[in-house]
Amino acid sequence: MFETTIVPRVSETDGVGHINNTTIPVWLEAGRNDLFKIFNPEDDFENWRMVIVKSCVEYESQIYFGKNVLIKCWIKRIGNASLELYEEIWQGDTRCITASTIYVNFNTAEQKSEPIPFSIKAILENHIFEGVEQ
């Protein structure tokens, strides 16, 4: 599992007093930074490999300014050229968000997907989701 702490900003708060729903995909992406480094340790956009093809976010509870949130990210499934993530956002003891996201290992120079190398799959397997989604 990958974990990232986010400090909510005032600018992410909307008119009804909670963190705006448009902020959540940005936070989820921030929670994937360690995952991105597995595919591209130098963070080099010339060699960027991760292309998102699907994302589903479920809002379970409101998130508020003034208290940090924890992003949790697991690997749910590893395919030939793709991987599916299972993600959660927690504020305190409350799970506020669940999400699933599918990425494809993409060769930007050739504009096509490519198999995920076995060396990367071995690292990803250390982050497999083994819990039970609620």
Contacts in CASP RR format, 6 or more apart in sequence:
PFRMAT RR
TARGET T0000
AUTHOR 0000-0000-0000
METHOD contacts of the structure
MODEL  1
MFETTIVPRVSETDGVGHINNTTIPVWLEAGRNDLFKIFNPEDDFENWRM
VIVKSCVEYESQIYFGKNVLIKCWIKRIGNASLELYEEIWQGDTRCITAS
TIYVNFNTAEQKSEPIPFSIKAILENHIFEGVEQ
1 72 0 8 1.000
1 73 0 8 1.000
1 74 0 8 1.000
1 127 0 8 1.000
1 129 0 8 1.000
2 31 0 8 1.000
2 32 0 8 1.000
2 34 0 8 1.000
2 35 0 8 1.000
2 71 0 8 1.000
2 72 0 8 1.000
2 73 0 8 1.000
2 74 0 8 1.000
2 127 0 8 1.000
3 70 0 8 1.000
3 71 0 8 1.000
3 72 0 8 1.000
3 73 0 8 1.000
4 30 0 8 1.000
4 31 0 8 1.000
4 33 0 8 1.000
4 34 0 8 1.000
4 70 0 8 1.000
4 71 0 8 1.000
4 73 0 8 1.000
5 68 0 8 1.000
5 69 0 8 1.000
5 70 0 8 1.000
5 71 0 8 1.000
6 27 0 8 1.000
6 30 0 8 1.000
6 68 0 8 1.000
6 69 0 8 1.000
6 70 0 8 1.000
6 71 0 8 1.000
7 68 0 8 1.000
8 19 0 8 1.000
8 63 0 8 1.000
8 64 0 8 1.000
8 65 0 8 1.000
8 66 0 8 1.000
8 67 0 8 1.000
8 68 0 8 1.000
8 69 0 8 1.000
9 65 0 8 1.000
10 65 0 8 1.000
12 19 0 8 1.000
12 20 0 8 1.000
12 23 0 8 1.000
12 65 0 8 1.000
13 19 0 8 1.000
13 20 0 8 1.000
13 64 0 8 1.000
13 65 0 8 1.000
14 20 0 8 1.000
17 64 0 8 1.000
17 65 0 8 1.000
18 62 0 8 1.000
18 63 0 8 1.000
18 64 0 8 1.000
19 62 0 8 1.000
19 63 0 8 1.000
19 64 0 8 1.000
19 65 0 8 1.000
21 59 0 8 1.000
24 57 0 8 1.000
24 59 0 8 1.000
24 63 0 8 1.000
24 89 0 8 1.000
24 97 0 8 1.000
24 99 0 8 1.000
25 55 0 8 1.000
25 57 0 8 1.000
27 69 0 8 1.000
27 71 0 8 1.000
27 89 0 8 1.000
28 55 0 8 1.000
28 57 0 8 1.000
28 71 0 8 1.000
28 73 0 8 1.000
28 87 0 8 1.000
28 89 0 8 1.000
28 97 0 8 1.000
28 99 0 8 1.000
28 101 0 8 1.000
30 71 0 8 1.000
31 71 0 8 1.000
31 73 0 8 1.000
31 87 0 8 1.000
32 50 0 8 1.000
32 73 0 8 1.000
32 85 0 8 1.000
32 101 0 8 1.000
35 50 0 8 1.000
35 73 0 8 1.000
35 85 0 8 1.000
35 127 0 8 1.000
36 43 0 8 1.000
36 50 0 8 1.000
37 43 0 8 1.000
38 120 0 8 1.000
38 123 0 8 1.000
38 124 0 8 1.000
39 49 0 8 1.000
39 50 0 8 1.000
39 105 0 8 1.000
39 120 0 8 1.000
40 47 0 8 1.000
40 48 0 8 1.000
40 49 0 8 1.000
40 50 0 8 1.000
46 108 0 8 1.000
47 108 0 8 1.000
48 106 0 8 1.000
48 108 0 8 1.000
49 105 0 8 1.000
49 106 0 8 1.000
49 107 0 8 1.000
49 108 0 8 1.000
50 103 0 8 1.000
50 104 0 8 1.000
50 105 0 8 1.000
50 106 0 8 1.000
51 103 0 8 1.000
51 104 0 8 1.000
51 106 0 8 1.000
51 113 0 8 1.000
52 101 0 8 1.000
52 102 0 8 1.000
52 103 0 8 1.000
53 82 0 8 1.000
53 102 0 8 1.000
53 103 0 8 1.000
53 104 0 8 1.000
54 100 0 8 1.000
54 101 0 8 1.000
54 102 0 8 1.000
55 99 0 8 1.000
55 100 0 8 1.000
55 101 0 8 1.000
55 102 0 8 1.000
56 99 0 8 1.000
56 100 0 8 1.000
56 101 0 8 1.000
57 97 0 8 1.000
57 98 0 8 1.000
57 99 0 8 1.000
58 97 0 8 1.000
58 98 0 8 1.000
58 99 0 8 1.000
59 96 0 8 1.000
59 97 0 8 1.000
60 95 0 8 1.000
60 96 0 8 1.000
60 97 0 8 1.000
60 98 0 8 1.000
61 91 0 8 1.000
61 94 0 8 1.000
61 95 0 8 1.000
61 96 0 8 1.000
62 96 0 8 1.000
63 69 0 8 1.000
63 89 0 8 1.000
63 91 0 8 1.000
63 96 0 8 1.000
63 97 0 8 1.000
64 91 0 8 1.000
67 91 0 8 1.000
67 92 0 8 1.000
68 91 0 8 1.000
69 89 0 8 1.000
69 90 0 8 1.000
69 91 0 8 1.000
69 96 0 8 1.000
70 89 0 8 1.000
70 90 0 8 1.000
70 91 0 8 1.000
70 92 0 8 1.000
71 87 0 8 1.000
71 88 0 8 1.000
71 89 0 8 1.000
72 87 0 8 1.000
72 88 0 8 1.000
72 89 0 8 1.000
72 90 0 8 1.000
73 85 0 8 1.000
73 86 0 8 1.000
73 87 0 8 1.000
73 127 0 8 1.000
74 85 0 8 1.000
74 86 0 8 1.000
74 87 0 8 1.000
74 127 0 8 1.000
74 128 0 8 1.000
74 129 0 8 1.000
75 83 0 8 1.000
75 84 0 8 1.000
75 85 0 8 1.000
75 86 0 8 1.000
75 124 0 8 1.000
75 125 0 8 1.000
75 127 0 8 1.000
75 128 0 8 1.000
75 129 0 8 1.000
76 83 0 8 1.000
76 84 0 8 1.000
76 85 0 8 1.000
76 86 0 8 1.000
76 100 0 8 1.000
76 128 0 8 1.000
76 129 0 8 1.000
77 83 0 8 1.000
77 84 0 8 1.000
78 116 0 8 1.000
78 121 0 8 1.000
78 124 0 8 1.000
78 125 0 8 1.000
79 116 0 8 1.000
80 115 0 8 1.000
80 116 0 8 1.000
81 104 0 8 1.000
81 105 0 8 1.000
81 113 0 8 1.000
81 114 0 8 1.000
81 115 0 8 1.000
81 116 0 8 1.000
82 102 0 8 1.000
82 103 0 8 1.000
82 104 0 8 1.000
82 105 0 8 1.000
82 113 0 8 1.000
82 116 0 8 1.000
83 102 0 8 1.000
83 103 0 8 1.000
83 105 0 8 1.000
83 116 0 8 1.000
83 124 0 8 1.000
84 100 0 8 1.000
84 101 0 8 1.000
84 102 0 8 1.000
85 99 0 8 1.000
85 100 0 8 1.000
85 101 0 8 1.000
85 102 0 8 1.000
85 103 0 8 1.000
86 98 0 8 1.000
86 99 0 8 1.000
86 100 0 8 1.000
86 129 0 8 1.000
86 133 0 8 1.000
87 97 0 8 1.000
87 98 0 8 1.000
87 99 0 8 1.000
87 100 0 8 1.000
87 101 0 8 1.000
88 95 0 8 1.000
88 97 0 8 1.000
88 98 0 8 1.000
88 99 0 8 1.000
89 95 0 8 1.000
89 96 0 8 1.000
89 97 0 8 1.000
89 99 0 8 1.000
90 96 0 8 1.000
95 134 0 8 1.000
98 133 0 8 1.000
104 113 0 8 1.000
105 113 0 8 1.000
105 114 0 8 1.000
105 115 0 8 1.000
105 116 0 8 1.000
106 112 0 8 1.000
106 113 0 8 1.000
106 114 0 8 1.000
107 113 0 8 1.000
107 114 0 8 1.000
116 124 0 8 1.000
END
